[in-house]
């Protein structure tokens, strides 16, 4: 028996809450809010809450190094031309900014979502949502056929839900102050349907942006492999800082002598007893008399804190190897490194970003296909589905390197348009402007207006003087 929309909402909402809890864990790691997991009870008893807010955060560097190279700059149709309409819609919805946030959330939590919809029935909107707001289920046995999608959001007074089916859309709402009981927490008794609408796109308009998706298993967070090493590094830093406070300086001990004491007197100056001098007294005064014969001073050497830092360096190298993050990103050390060595150190990250471009690109093509369908342009939608996403070069190069490479491509007769597309941060609008300028230049040459290429000819005062013309 098929489930009702309300039953689907309750089931998906519960699933969404479970995913939300997992996503919150990775988000805390990214933000550096990670407790010391490997500290012993004895260490916690001595240090108390001293290191509760401490984190030497490598979990932020790893996804940031990837997302800064994931920059789509255009959408290409299946015939090789740039789709200017798709790019206009992309910028109109500020997706050139929002997509970076969506990619970052996908790298942190494992997935994020894009939505194409007409909230007012006229203007198409493209928006992005994190894993705590949206969820998509697929037709059993079909990885790309979306069966149903759910979007959750809240305002000051209510919680809202939109359930997307290929043929219909259902909107629900409930008060934000619902009961904390286990039944109401999943919305069984509190959701109320407020609207039922047709779906003009005839497909679920929620699209998942999944990171490291597998045929078997769930999308994986980039932080999943870093978190255990991050926990170990934080604990070692806590031990190192504690040791540096107590053992970083040599310690001296007095041998062969009783503990120094001082007399205790009453109000009349009479001695009524004695007490041991506190250790802090000797540390602050830095002066000690040895009165007993045979007394001596021994010294304990300072602790070697490099035992901690050496292990932390190994942990950082493991993070770099497992996540294919250049060591220079994690250590900040770049001394006498040649250009070729720098390129080689970034080869793993470039390959990783290129792989992400392929998978994220498929989701972006689907988003823009939905945008074309919403614009009542099925032909362009089909061309976009068979097209590709144009990305900024994943390899960071200097202008001199680009110029040298493009000059060599030009020598083997690569067209100018193809060369311009390889230049970083070159937009389709700039390429069209350059083409127009080149055509104007060619028309001036063919038309004999060579001087027009160099601007207006300066005025000649003699040419405007009739007397000067007659004298000639």
N, C-alpha and C positions, 0 to 999 in steps of 0.2 A: 504494500500500500504506500503510495507516494505521500511524503510528509507535507504538511501545510506550510505556508510562509512563516507563520509564527513558530512552528516547530523548528524550521530551518534556522530562523533567527536565534532561538535559544541554543541550539547546538553549536552554531558558528560562534556565538558570543562566548560560550564557555571555552571553545578552542582558542579563540582570540586572547582571552585572559591568561591562558596557560602560556601562550607564546609571548605575551606581554611580560610575564615574570622572567622568562629567559632573556628577552631583549634588555630588560632593565639591568640584569647582571653585567652584560657586555657594555652597556652604556656607562655603568659605574666604573668599570675598568678604564674605559676611554677617558673619563673625566678625572681619573686618579683617585676615586673614592674606593680604595681597596684595603681591607683590614689585613693585619699580619696573620697569615694562616699557619706558618711553620714555627712560630714562637712557642717555646715551652711554657707550661704554667708557672714555673719558677721565674722565668724572665718577665712574664707579664706581672707577676706579683711585685717584682722589683721596680719595673719601669712604669707601672700603672698605665695611665692614658697618654703618656708622653708622645707615643708614635701613632696615635689614632688618626691624625690628619697628614701623616707623612707618606709620600709615594714618589719614587723616582720613576716617572711614568714613561715607559717605552710603548705602552699600548696605544698611545695617541700618535706616535711617530709612524707606526707601520701603516695604518689606513690613510693617514694624511699624505704619505709619500706616494701612494697609489692614486688617490683621488685627484691630486693636483695635475696629473697627466691624463686624466679622463675628461677631455673637453671636445664635445661634438660641435662642429662649425657649419655643417650643411647636411642636406638630405638629397641624395641622388636618385633619379628615376631609373627604371630598367633600361632606358635608351641612353643612359650616360649623362643626361642633362641635369642641371641643378633645379630642384623644385623650389622656386622662389615663394610660392604660396604657402608651402609647408613652413619655410623659414620665417615668413611674416607672422604666421600663427604662433610659431615657437617664441618669437620675441614679444609678440603682443601679450602673451601670457607670462612673460618674464621667465620662461623656462631656461634661458641661457644662464640665469642665476640659480633657480630652484633645482636644476638637474644636478648641480654639484652637491647640494644638500641631500638629494635622494640617493646619489651614488655613495656618499659618505655613510648614510644610514644603512644602506645595503651591505657595505663592507663591515660595519660594526655589528649589526644585528643579524645579518645573513640575508635579509630581504627588505625591500621597500616597495611601494606601489605607485603607479600612475593612473589617473582617472581622466577620461574624456567625457564631457557631458555638457548639455545645454540647460543650465538651471532655470533660465527664463524662456526657454524654447526658441531663442533667437541667436544669441551669441554663444559660440563654442568656447568652453573653458578647459584648460589642461592644468591639472593640479597633481601634487605629489604628497604621499602620506606614508607615515612610518608603520612599522609592524605592529604597533599597539592600536592602530586605528583601522586597519583594513585587513581583509583576508579573502583569498580566492580558493575555490574548490574546483577540481577538474573532473571531466567525464572519466569514469573508470576505464583504464587502459589507454587513455589518450592524454599525452602530456601537455598538449597545447590547446585542447578544446575546453574552454572555461564553462563550467556548469552553473555556478552561482558565485556572487561576490557580495561582501558585506563591508559597509563603511560606517564607522561610529564617530560621533563627535558630540560635544556638550557645550551648553552655554551656562549662564548663571543660575538658571532655574530648571533646566530639563536636560535629559540625555536623549540624543536622537540616533536613529539607525536607518540606513537605506539599504535595502536588499535588492540586488540586481540579478534578474534572470534574462536570458536572451529575448524573451517576448514580453516581459513585464517588469515593472519596478514598484516595490512596496516601501512605503515610508512609515516608520514607527516612532513613537515618542513615549517618554515616561518621566515622572518627576525625578529631579536629581537627588532628593532626600528620600530615596527608597530604603526599605528595611535592610538590615544587615544579615538577615536570616539566609541560610544556604539556598532556600528556594528562590527568594527574591533577588539574591545576588546574581543569579543567572537569568533574571528577567522573566521567569515563567509566568508570574501573576501580575506583572506591572506594565509590560509593553502593551501599547494601544496603537492599532493601525490608524493612521491619519490620512493616507492617500494611496491610491493604486493608479499607476500611470502606464501607458504603453512604452515600450522601448523601441524607438525608431531605428536604432543601429542594428537591431536583430542579433546582437552579440553582447556578452558581459563586458562593460566598458572599463573594468578594472584590469590592469596589466601588472604582473609581478616583475620586479627587477631583482633577480636572484643572484647571489654571489656564490661561486663555486658549487653550482647545482650538480647533482650526480644522478645517474640513472637509478641508483639505489641509495636512498638516504635523503636527508634534508639539506637545504643550503647551509653553508658553514660560515661562521663569523671569522674575519681575519684575526680577531683577538683570541680565538679559541686556543691556538697553539702558543700564543704569547703569554697567556694568563698564568700558567704554572711557573714559567721562568720569571715572570714579573713578581709573583709571590715570593719566590726564592731570593730574588735580588733585594726586595724590600726588607726581608728578614735579615739578610746579611748586612745591609746598610744600618739597620737598627742595632745589630750587635756591634758593628764597627763604631758607630757613634757613641754607644754606651762605653765601649772599651777605650775610646779616645778620651772620654771624660775622666776615667779612673786610672787608666794604665798608659796613657800616652807619654807621661814624664817619668823619669826614674824615681823610685821610691826608696827611702832610707829607713833603716831600723836600728835602734839602739840595743846592743847586746851586753850582757853582764852587768846590768844595772836595774835596780827596782824602778817601778813606775814613779815618775816625779809626782809629789804631792804638795799641797799647800795647806797652811793652818787655817782653821776656822775659829774665829774669835767672836765673843759676845759684845754687847754694847759698851762694856767697860774695858775692852781690849784684852780680856783674859782668853787664853787658848782653851777651847772646849773640845777640840777634835781636829781632824784633818780629812782632806778629800783629794782624790786623784785629779790632776790637771787634765782638762779635755784635750783631745788630739788636735782639735781645731786651733787651740791656743798656740801650739808649736808651729802649725802651718802658717798662721798669720804673722807671728813674731819672727819666725825663721832664725831663732836663736836658742841654743841649748847648752847648759853646763853639764859636763860629765865629772862628777865628784868622786865616784867610786873607783878604786884602783882596779885596773884590768878591763874597765868599760871601753867599748869600741862601737864604731858605727859601720854597719853593713849596707850595701846598696843592691836593690833589685832593678835590673835593667827595664827600660820601657818596652811595652809590648810592640811587636812588629805588626802594624795594621795592614801591611801589604798582603797578609794571608787572606784578609777579607776582600780587598780590592782585586786581587788576582782571580779569585773565583767569580767575582762580579763581571770582570772582563770576559771570562769564558762564557758566562751566561749571555752577555751581549752579543758575542760572536755566534752563539747558537741561535739567538733571535734573528740575526742577520741572515744566517744560512737557511733557517726554516721558512722565513717569510720572503726571501729573495729581496731584502732591503739592503741597499748599499751600506757598507760599514761606515762610510763618511757621514751618512744621515744619523747614525746612532752614536758615534763617538765624536764627531766634529773634527776629526784629525785629517788634514790634507796637507802633507808636507812633501815637497819635491815629487809630486805626482804628475806624470806626463799625460798629455791629452788622450793617448791611446790607452793608458792604464785606467784613466777615469772612465772612458767608454766601456772598457771591459768590466769594471766594477759595477756598472749600471746595467749590464746586459741582462741579468736575471730579472731586474725590475721592469725593464722595457718589454721583455718577453711576457711577463706576468700581466702588464697593462694591456699589451696587444691581445692576450687571451680574454681579458675582461671586456675589451672593446667588442670582440666577436659576440659574446653572450649578451652583454647589455645592449649591443646594437640591434639584436633581434627584437628585444623588447621595445626599443625606441621606434623601430620600423612599424611595429604593431600599433603603438600609440599614434603615430602620424597617419597610419592607415585609417584608424578610427576617426581622426580629425578630418580626413578627407571625406569619409562617409557622413560625418556630421555636417559637412559643407555641401552635401548632395552632389558629390563628384566621385562616383564609383570608378570611373576610368582612372583617375589619378590615384585612388586608393589601391587599385590593383597594381599600378606601376610602382607605387611606393613599397608594396609588399614584396615585389621582386627586385627592388633597388638596394641601396646601401646607405650607411651613415658615413659621412666624411668627418674624420677625427683630426684634431691637431696632432702633429708628430709626437709620438711618445718619447722620442729621444731628444733631450735638450742639447741643442747645438748653438754655436756662436754664429753671428752673421757672416763671418768670413768663411766658416765651413759650409753654410748654405750657399753662399755665392760661388764658392769653388765647385760644389756639387752641381749646381744648376748650370754653370758654364760648361761643364763636361757633358751634361745631358743635352744642352743646346748644340754642342758640336756633333751629336749624332742625330740631329734634326728632330728632337722632341718638340712638339708644338708649344708655342708660348703659353697658351691656356693651361696646359698640363704642368708647365714649370711654375706658373703662378699659384696653382693649387697646392704645390708642395711647399710653398713658403708659409712659415708659421703665422697664425692669427690673421691670415688673409681671408676676408669674407667674400661671399659670392657677389655682393654689391660692389666691392672694390674691383673684382675681376671684370664685371660688366662695365665699370667706369673706365678701366684701363683699355678694354676692347674698343669702347667708343672713342677714346682719345687716339688709339692707334689707327682707327678707321678715318678719323678726321685728318690725321697726319698724312695717311696715304692719299686721301682725296685732294689735299692741298698740293701734294707732289704731282699727281696726275693732272690736276687742273692748271699747273704752271704757277701756282701761287707759292713759290718757294719762300719768298720774303715773309709770307704769312706765318711760316713756322717759327719765325724769330720775332714776331710782334710787329706793331705798326711802325712804318718808316718815319723817322723824325722829319718834322716840317723844315723845308728849305726856304728861308726868307727871300732869297734871290728869285726863286721860281714864282713868287707871288708879286714881283715888282715889274710892271710893264716896261719901264725904262730900261731895266736890266736886260729884259728879253730883247728889246729893240737894239740895244748896244751890241748884243751878240750877233 
